[in-house]
């Protein structure tokens, strides 16, 4: 399979999730996080790397021009097709770079971050999300998982100034999401869809509540990072 044959995956879907959805514990925190940092840091001309269907565009109110790049048109609605580690733009071309749930699918993540830093204007911001814990997906193009220390290292190595790295969900949300993923993979052939919705709803309520009272962020599904081009 070539790069051009990659197909759209879950990272390209709408970010909205109901409490009976399998990805609710993960997507709820990701959407809240992007809405929060997007309202503060996203502005001007924005490049969305791995844009898919541009699922977070509605939560970026200060964007004046939205440019999306993805590896193939089948991945969503990109303006340009290309590779994250070889962006076809000049230096300092964008005020904001957004990259959500894409870095794990990039063969050369350090090169990709260096390219995102290169196209950022001085004072511009990179908003980046990447998983620490998730099952294999979009196979065989699923290469990496990241800790907050790995993300910080790669961002700082690219000359960016760290603003924040925020875990999205703690230990119990991670456990609940793992169970939901297992249900989705193993039981969908045998259980009626509404039975699966009920299991998801119970897990999301129980593990979401536990996550609020027993806080442990060393286990997390995902990280959201914001970095600045000095």
Secondary structure, 3 states (H helix, E strand, C coil): CCHHHCCCCHHHCCCCCCCCCCCHHHHHHHHHHHHHHHHHHCCEEEEEECCCCCCCHHHCCCEEEEEEEECCHHHCCCCEECCCCCCCCCCCCEEEEEEECCHHHCCCHHHHHHHHHHHEEEEEEEEEEEECCCCCCCCCCCCCCCCHHHHHHHHHHCCEEEEEEEEECCHHHHHHHHHHHHHHHHCCCCCCHHHHHHHHHHHHHHHHHHHHHCCCCCCCCEEEEEEEEC
